[in-house]
């Protein structure tokens, strides 16, 4: 029955932003995973992600904390990848695909919400 009524504007906007950001983050995690094979660049990127994650984690907003936790987790996995290559590569790859899947799902809900608004 809820399909016959227009979607809330804020909900549609939230799904659009969530979809774009999640898809972009998933692509970024997959790219980061592929760059970890370069030793010095992998260390620098991992350390930078941990530092940016800590900065985001101490932020005020809920989205800052979520983004910071994801960045810090990716950086820690990147640093651990020099010891546990197979496990961390699998976790980063899986995490990237999950983020892309969630982003595509949110974009689908965004498009459906836009269609119901017209």
Residue, then its C-alpha position, 0 to 999 in steps of 0.5 A: x500500500x505504501x507504493x501508491x503514495x509519493x516517497x518522502x523528499x528527505x528519504x529520497x535525498x538520503x537514499x541518493x546520497x547514501x548510494x553515491x557515497x557507498x558506491x564511491x567508497x566501495x570503488x575506493x576500497x577496491x582501488x586501495x586493495x590493488x595499490x597495497x601491492x606496491x610496498x612503499x605506496x601501500x604503507x603511506x596510503x595505509x598510514x594516511x587512511x588510519x590518520x584520516x580515520x582517527x580524525x573522522x572518528x573524533x568528529x561531531x556528526x554520526x556520518x563523520x564517525x561512520x566514515x572515520x571508522x570505515x577509513x580507519x578499518x581499511x587503513x588497519x587492514x592495509x597495514x596488516x596486509x604486509x603480514x597477512x596478505x591473503x586474509x586482508x586482501x580477501x576482507x578488503x575485496x569483500x568489503x569493497x563489493x559489499x559497499x558497492x552492492x549497498x550503494x547500488x541498492x540505495x541508488x535503486x531505492x532513490x530512483x524508485x523514490x524519484x519515480x513515485x514523486x513524479 
